[in-house]
Amino acid sequence: MWSIRYTDQYGKEYREKVGPHARAVEIVEERRTAVRLSKFNPDWVKGKHEVVLFDELVKARKNEVRKQKIFMTRAFDWIVG
């Protein structure tokens, strides 16, 4: 299993596991060519995270905390009974 490493037009580094050596050489050249031509899109890379805004993270965390509070309240009520 070979992996490749390259950077996008903004300097962010990417790594991918690609398989055999010949395929790795082929894919890294494709990625570097796309970066040179400013056609690289990070969404093409499998397993990469989406760009998330801070307020979306806060909303998600608040929702998790709310669910945990509900669960803990119900668990406490069940235990105390």
N, C-alpha and C positions, 0 to 999 in steps of 0.2 A: 504494500500500500504506500503510494507516494502522496505527498502533500505539496501544495504550492503556496507561495507567499508573494503578494504584490500590493501596491498602494494605489489608491484612487487619485483623481485629480486634485483632491484637497489634502492629500498626505495621510489619509486614514489607511491603516494596514489591514489587509484581509488574508485569511488563511483558509484553505479548503483541502479536504482529503479527496483525491480523485482516482486512485487506482494505479494501474501499471505506468511505468516510466514514460512510454510513448504517449499515452493519453495525457499525462501530467504536462509534458512539454507542449503538446497541442493546446491544452486549455490555458496554460499560463500565457502563451503567445496571444491567444484570443483575448484574454482579459487585458493584457498590457496594450494591445492594439486599440481596444475599445476605450481605454483610459486616454491614450494619446489623441484619439479622435474626439474626445469628450462625449462618447456615447455610452460610457459605463453607467449602469444602473445597479446600485447595491441590492435591489430586490431580486436580481437574477441569482444571487448567491444563496444556495440552500442553507437553511438553519440560521439565518441572520435575524436579528430582532428588528422590530418596527421602530420608527421614530415615535416617541410618546411625549406629549407635552406634560409639563409639571402638574398642571391642574388636573389632568386625567389621572396621574398617579395618586394625587391627594384624594380625588373622588373614589378611586378604587380602594385605597386604604381605609377611608372612612366607612365604606360599605362593608369591608372585611371586619372592621372593629364592631360595627353595628350587629353583624351576624354572630360574632363571637359573644357579644353581650347577651343577645337573645338565647344562644345556646347555653351559656353559663347560667343564666337565670332559670331556664327550664331544667337544667341538670341539678341545680341547687334545690329547686322546688321538688324535684323527684326524689332526691336524696333525703331531704328534711321531711318531706312528705306530708 
